[in-house]
């Protein structure tokens, strides 16, 4: 396999390998792919899809009722919502 193979070609190989009953080593040997290159792209594509899945999800937010301890931090405009992250942001 040429070191200049594009991502789409490797994505196709990953898909075909998953559909086959072959081990990764046998698939690579049959298609002339270096196993470490195959493993690199397999990991890259799986982490890319994991990031895409998590980055597009909405996170539920629970709004608290009026609390005396929150009064000091309440903005003067009632239409403003202040959100504080666990790390202080």
Phi and psi in radians as a Rosetta constraint file:
Dihedral C 1 N 2 CA 2 C 2 CIRCULARHARMONIC -1.234 0.35
Dihedral N 2 CA 2 C 2 N 3 CIRCULARHARMONIC 2.463 0.35
Dihedral C 2 N 3 CA 3 C 3 CIRCULARHARMONIC -1.177 0.35
Dihedral N 3 CA 3 C 3 N 4 CIRCULARHARMONIC -0.118 0.35
Dihedral C 3 N 4 CA 4 C 4 CIRCULARHARMONIC -1.748 0.35
Dihedral N 4 CA 4 C 4 N 5 CIRCULARHARMONIC 0.303 0.35
Dihedral C 4 N 5 CA 5 C 5 CIRCULARHARMONIC -1.043 0.35
Dihedral N 5 CA 5 C 5 N 6 CIRCULARHARMONIC 2.480 0.35
Dihedral C 5 N 6 CA 6 C 6 CIRCULARHARMONIC -1.523 0.35
Dihedral N 6 CA 6 C 6 N 7 CIRCULARHARMONIC 2.918 0.35
Dihedral C 6 N 7 CA 7 C 7 CIRCULARHARMONIC -1.088 0.35
Dihedral N 7 CA 7 C 7 N 8 CIRCULARHARMONIC -0.669 0.35
Dihedral C 7 N 8 CA 8 C 8 CIRCULARHARMONIC -1.102 0.35
Dihedral N 8 CA 8 C 8 N 9 CIRCULARHARMONIC -0.687 0.35
Dihedral C 8 N 9 CA 9 C 9 CIRCULARHARMONIC -1.110 0.35
Dihedral N 9 CA 9 C 9 N 10 CIRCULARHARMONIC -0.782 0.35
Dihedral C 9 N 10 CA 10 C 10 CIRCULARHARMONIC -1.190 0.35
Dihedral N 10 CA 10 C 10 N 11 CIRCULARHARMONIC -0.619 0.35
Dihedral C 10 N 11 CA 11 C 11 CIRCULARHARMONIC -1.076 0.35
Dihedral N 11 CA 11 C 11 N 12 CIRCULARHARMONIC -0.690 0.35
Dihedral C 11 N 12 CA 12 C 12 CIRCULARHARMONIC -1.101 0.35
Dihedral N 12 CA 12 C 12 N 13 CIRCULARHARMONIC -0.738 0.35
Dihedral C 12 N 13 CA 13 C 13 CIRCULARHARMONIC -1.116 0.35
Dihedral N 13 CA 13 C 13 N 14 CIRCULARHARMONIC -0.712 0.35
Dihedral C 13 N 14 CA 14 C 14 CIRCULARHARMONIC -1.075 0.35
Dihedral N 14 CA 14 C 14 N 15 CIRCULARHARMONIC -0.782 0.35
Dihedral C 14 N 15 CA 15 C 15 CIRCULARHARMONIC -1.103 0.35
Dihedral N 15 CA 15 C 15 N 16 CIRCULARHARMONIC -0.788 0.35
Dihedral C 15 N 16 CA 16 C 16 CIRCULARHARMONIC -1.138 0.35
Dihedral N 16 CA 16 C 16 N 17 CIRCULARHARMONIC -0.702 0.35
Dihedral C 16 N 17 CA 17 C 17 CIRCULARHARMONIC -1.093 0.35
Dihedral N 17 CA 17 C 17 N 18 CIRCULARHARMONIC -0.747 0.35
Dihedral C 17 N 18 CA 18 C 18 CIRCULARHARMONIC -1.094 0.35
Dihedral N 18 CA 18 C 18 N 19 CIRCULARHARMONIC -0.574 0.35
Dihedral C 18 N 19 CA 19 C 19 CIRCULARHARMONIC -1.390 0.35
Dihedral N 19 CA 19 C 19 N 20 CIRCULARHARMONIC -0.316 0.35
Dihedral C 19 N 20 CA 20 C 20 CIRCULARHARMONIC -1.516 0.35
Dihedral N 20 CA 20 C 20 N 21 CIRCULARHARMONIC 2.957 0.35
Dihedral C 20 N 21 CA 21 C 21 CIRCULARHARMONIC -1.708 0.35
Dihedral N 21 CA 21 C 21 N 22 CIRCULARHARMONIC 0.238 0.35
Dihedral C 21 N 22 CA 22 C 22 CIRCULARHARMONIC -1.501 0.35
Dihedral N 22 CA 22 C 22 N 23 CIRCULARHARMONIC 2.659 0.35
Dihedral C 22 N 23 CA 23 C 23 CIRCULARHARMONIC -1.297 0.35
Dihedral N 23 CA 23 C 23 N 24 CIRCULARHARMONIC 2.857 0.35
Dihedral C 23 N 24 CA 24 C 24 CIRCULARHARMONIC -1.072 0.35
Dihedral N 24 CA 24 C 24 N 25 CIRCULARHARMONIC -0.719 0.35
Dihedral C 24 N 25 CA 25 C 25 CIRCULARHARMONIC -1.105 0.35
Dihedral N 25 CA 25 C 25 N 26 CIRCULARHARMONIC -0.769 0.35
Dihedral C 25 N 26 CA 26 C 26 CIRCULARHARMONIC -1.162 0.35
Dihedral N 26 CA 26 C 26 N 27 CIRCULARHARMONIC -0.748 0.35
Dihedral C 26 N 27 CA 27 C 27 CIRCULARHARMONIC -1.048 0.35
Dihedral N 27 CA 27 C 27 N 28 CIRCULARHARMONIC -0.807 0.35
Dihedral C 27 N 28 CA 28 C 28 CIRCULARHARMONIC -1.060 0.35
Dihedral N 28 CA 28 C 28 N 29 CIRCULARHARMONIC -0.758 0.35
Dihedral C 28 N 29 CA 29 C 29 CIRCULARHARMONIC -1.108 0.35
Dihedral N 29 CA 29 C 29 N 30 CIRCULARHARMONIC -0.759 0.35
Dihedral C 29 N 30 CA 30 C 30 CIRCULARHARMONIC -1.148 0.35
Dihedral N 30 CA 30 C 30 N 31 CIRCULARHARMONIC -0.498 0.35
Dihedral C 30 N 31 CA 31 C 31 CIRCULARHARMONIC -1.865 0.35
Dihedral N 31 CA 31 C 31 N 32 CIRCULARHARMONIC 0.098 0.35
Dihedral C 31 N 32 CA 32 C 32 CIRCULARHARMONIC 1.175 0.35
Dihedral N 32 CA 32 C 32 N 33 CIRCULARHARMONIC 0.606 0.35
Dihedral C 32 N 33 CA 33 C 33 CIRCULARHARMONIC -1.857 0.35
Dihedral N 33 CA 33 C 33 N 34 CIRCULARHARMONIC 2.348 0.35
Dihedral C 33 N 34 CA 34 C 34 CIRCULARHARMONIC -1.224 0.35
Dihedral N 34 CA 34 C 34 N 35 CIRCULARHARMONIC 2.247 0.35
Dihedral C 34 N 35 CA 35 C 35 CIRCULARHARMONIC -0.968 0.35
Dihedral N 35 CA 35 C 35 N 36 CIRCULARHARMONIC -0.642 0.35
Dihedral C 35 N 36 CA 36 C 36 CIRCULARHARMONIC -1.203 0.35
Dihedral N 36 CA 36 C 36 N 37 CIRCULARHARMONIC -0.552 0.35
Dihedral C 36 N 37 CA 37 C 37 CIRCULARHARMONIC -1.227 0.35
Dihedral N 37 CA 37 C 37 N 38 CIRCULARHARMONIC -0.747 0.35
Dihedral C 37 N 38 CA 38 C 38 CIRCULARHARMONIC -1.041 0.35
Dihedral N 38 CA 38 C 38 N 39 CIRCULARHARMONIC -0.807 0.35
Dihedral C 38 N 39 CA 39 C 39 CIRCULARHARMONIC -1.093 0.35
Dihedral N 39 CA 39 C 39 N 40 CIRCULARHARMONIC -0.690 0.35
Dihedral C 39 N 40 CA 40 C 40 CIRCULARHARMONIC -1.030 0.35
Dihedral N 40 CA 40 C 40 N 41 CIRCULARHARMONIC -0.872 0.35
Dihedral C 40 N 41 CA 41 C 41 CIRCULARHARMONIC -1.202 0.35
Dihedral N 41 CA 41 C 41 N 42 CIRCULARHARMONIC -0.634 0.35
Dihedral C 41 N 42 CA 42 C 42 CIRCULARHARMONIC -1.045 0.35
Dihedral N 42 CA 42 C 42 N 43 CIRCULARHARMONIC -0.801 0.35
Dihedral C 42 N 43 CA 43 C 43 CIRCULARHARMONIC -1.172 0.35
Dihedral N 43 CA 43 C 43 N 44 CIRCULARHARMONIC -0.750 0.35
Dihedral C 43 N 44 CA 44 C 44 CIRCULARHARMONIC -1.055 0.35
Dihedral N 44 CA 44 C 44 N 45 CIRCULARHARMONIC -0.808 0.35
Dihedral C 44 N 45 CA 45 C 45 CIRCULARHARMONIC -1.213 0.35
Dihedral N 45 CA 45 C 45 N 46 CIRCULARHARMONIC -0.618 0.35
Dihedral C 45 N 46 CA 46 C 46 CIRCULARHARMONIC -1.240 0.35
Dihedral N 46 CA 46 C 46 N 47 CIRCULARHARMONIC -0.643 0.35
Dihedral C 46 N 47 CA 47 C 47 CIRCULARHARMONIC -1.286 0.35
Dihedral N 47 CA 47 C 47 N 48 CIRCULARHARMONIC -0.587 0.35
Dihedral C 47 N 48 CA 48 C 48 CIRCULARHARMONIC -1.091 0.35
Dihedral N 48 CA 48 C 48 N 49 CIRCULARHARMONIC -0.736 0.35
Dihedral C 48 N 49 CA 49 C 49 CIRCULARHARMONIC -1.245 0.35
Dihedral N 49 CA 49 C 49 N 50 CIRCULARHARMONIC -0.582 0.35
Dihedral C 49 N 50 CA 50 C 50 CIRCULARHARMONIC -1.149 0.35
Dihedral N 50 CA 50 C 50 N 51 CIRCULARHARMONIC -0.734 0.35
Dihedral C 50 N 51 CA 51 C 51 CIRCULARHARMONIC -1.122 0.35
Dihedral N 51 CA 51 C 51 N 52 CIRCULARHARMONIC -0.755 0.35
Dihedral C 51 N 52 CA 52 C 52 CIRCULARHARMONIC -1.087 0.35
Dihedral N 52 CA 52 C 52 N 53 CIRCULARHARMONIC -0.690 0.35
Dihedral C 52 N 53 CA 53 C 53 CIRCULARHARMONIC -1.127 0.35
Dihedral N 53 CA 53 C 53 N 54 CIRCULARHARMONIC -0.739 0.35
Dihedral C 53 N 54 CA 54 C 54 CIRCULARHARMONIC -1.393 0.35
Dihedral N 54 CA 54 C 54 N 55 CIRCULARHARMONIC -0.534 0.35
Dihedral C 54 N 55 CA 55 C 55 CIRCULARHARMONIC -1.343 0.35
Dihedral N 55 CA 55 C 55 N 56 CIRCULARHARMONIC -0.278 0.35
Dihedral C 55 N 56 CA 56 C 56 CIRCULARHARMONIC -1.833 0.35
Dihedral N 56 CA 56 C 56 N 57 CIRCULARHARMONIC 0.132 0.35
Dihedral C 56 N 57 CA 57 C 57 CIRCULARHARMONIC -1.603 0.35
Dihedral N 57 CA 57 C 57 N 58 CIRCULARHARMONIC 2.539 0.35
Dihedral C 57 N 58 CA 58 C 58 CIRCULARHARMONIC -1.499 0.35
Dihedral N 58 CA 58 C 58 N 59 CIRCULARHARMONIC 2.567 0.35
Dihedral C 58 N 59 CA 59 C 59 CIRCULARHARMONIC -1.956 0.35
Dihedral N 59 CA 59 C 59 N 60 CIRCULARHARMONIC 2.217 0.35
Dihedral C 59 N 60 CA 60 C 60 CIRCULARHARMONIC -1.172 0.35
Dihedral N 60 CA 60 C 60 N 61 CIRCULARHARMONIC 2.488 0.35
Dihedral C 60 N 61 CA 61 C 61 CIRCULARHARMONIC -2.138 0.35
Dihedral N 61 CA 61 C 61 N 62 CIRCULARHARMONIC 2.238 0.35
Dihedral C 61 N 62 CA 62 C 62 CIRCULARHARMONIC -1.675 0.35
Dihedral N 62 CA 62 C 62 N 63 CIRCULARHARMONIC 2.150 0.35
Dihedral C 62 N 63 CA 63 C 63 CIRCULARHARMONIC -1.619 0.35
Dihedral N 63 CA 63 C 63 N 64 CIRCULARHARMONIC 2.313 0.35
Dihedral C 63 N 64 CA 64 C 64 CIRCULARHARMONIC -1.580 0.35
Dihedral N 64 CA 64 C 64 N 65 CIRCULARHARMONIC 2.579 0.35
Dihedral C 64 N 65 CA 65 C 65 CIRCULARHARMONIC -1.249 0.35
Dihedral N 65 CA 65 C 65 N 66 CIRCULARHARMONIC 2.959 0.35
Dihedral C 65 N 66 CA 66 C 66 CIRCULARHARMONIC -0.925 0.35
Dihedral N 66 CA 66 C 66 N 67 CIRCULARHARMONIC 2.325 0.35
Dihedral C 66 N 67 CA 67 C 67 CIRCULARHARMONIC -2.393 0.35
Dihedral N 67 CA 67 C 67 N 68 CIRCULARHARMONIC 2.416 0.35
Dihedral C 67 N 68 CA 68 C 68 CIRCULARHARMONIC -1.042 0.35
Dihedral N 68 CA 68 C 68 N 69 CIRCULARHARMONIC -0.597 0.35
Dihedral C 68 N 69 CA 69 C 69 CIRCULARHARMONIC -1.243 0.35
Dihedral N 69 CA 69 C 69 N 70 CIRCULARHARMONIC -0.351 0.35
Dihedral C 69 N 70 CA 70 C 70 CIRCULARHARMONIC -1.606 0.35
Dihedral N 70 CA 70 C 70 N 71 CIRCULARHARMONIC -0.199 0.35
Dihedral C 70 N 71 CA 71 C 71 CIRCULARHARMONIC -1.023 0.35
Dihedral N 71 CA 71 C 71 N 72 CIRCULARHARMONIC -0.686 0.35
Dihedral C 71 N 72 CA 72 C 72 CIRCULARHARMONIC -1.168 0.35
Dihedral N 72 CA 72 C 72 N 73 CIRCULARHARMONIC -0.513 0.35
Dihedral C 72 N 73 CA 73 C 73 CIRCULARHARMONIC -1.644 0.35
Dihedral N 73 CA 73 C 73 N 74 CIRCULARHARMONIC 0.017 0.35
Dihedral C 73 N 74 CA 74 C 74 CIRCULARHARMONIC -1.318 0.35
Dihedral N 74 CA 74 C 74 N 75 CIRCULARHARMONIC 2.265 0.35
Dihedral C 74 N 75 CA 75 C 75 CIRCULARHARMONIC -1.154 0.35
Dihedral N 75 CA 75 C 75 N 76 CIRCULARHARMONIC 2.722 0.35
Dihedral C 75 N 76 CA 76 C 76 CIRCULARHARMONIC -1.227 0.35
Dihedral N 76 CA 76 C 76 N 77 CIRCULARHARMONIC -0.475 0.35
Dihedral C 76 N 77 CA 77 C 77 CIRCULARHARMONIC -1.516 0.35
Dihedral N 77 CA 77 C 77 N 78 CIRCULARHARMONIC 2.070 0.35
Dihedral C 77 N 78 CA 78 C 78 CIRCULARHARMONIC -1.179 0.35
Dihedral N 78 CA 78 C 78 N 79 CIRCULARHARMONIC -0.237 0.35
Dihedral C 78 N 79 CA 79 C 79 CIRCULARHARMONIC -1.500 0.35
Dihedral N 79 CA 79 C 79 N 80 CIRCULARHARMONIC -0.005 0.35
Dihedral C 79 N 80 CA 80 C 80 CIRCULARHARMONIC -1.720 0.35
Dihedral N 80 CA 80 C 80 N 81 CIRCULARHARMONIC 2.380 0.35
Dihedral C 80 N 81 CA 81 C 81 CIRCULARHARMONIC -2.005 0.35
Dihedral N 81 CA 81 C 81 N 82 CIRCULARHARMONIC 2.176 0.35
Dihedral C 81 N 82 CA 82 C 82 CIRCULARHARMONIC -1.786 0.35
Dihedral N 82 CA 82 C 82 N 83 CIRCULARHARMONIC 2.216 0.35
Dihedral C 82 N 83 CA 83 C 83 CIRCULARHARMONIC -2.041 0.35
Dihedral N 83 CA 83 C 83 N 84 CIRCULARHARMONIC 2.154 0.35
Dihedral C 83 N 84 CA 84 C 84 CIRCULARHARMONIC -2.010 0.35
Dihedral N 84 CA 84 C 84 N 85 CIRCULARHARMONIC 2.167 0.35
Dihedral C 84 N 85 CA 85 C 85 CIRCULARHARMONIC -1.375 0.35
Dihedral N 85 CA 85 C 85 N 86 CIRCULARHARMONIC 2.787 0.35
Dihedral C 85 N 86 CA 86 C 86 CIRCULARHARMONIC -1.016 0.35
Dihedral N 86 CA 86 C 86 N 87 CIRCULARHARMONIC -0.507 0.35
Dihedral C 86 N 87 CA 87 C 87 CIRCULARHARMONIC -1.563 0.35
Dihedral N 87 CA 87 C 87 N 88 CIRCULARHARMONIC 0.184 0.35
Dihedral C 87 N 88 CA 88 C 88 CIRCULARHARMONIC 1.714 0.35
Dihedral N 88 CA 88 C 88 N 89 CIRCULARHARMONIC -0.126 0.35
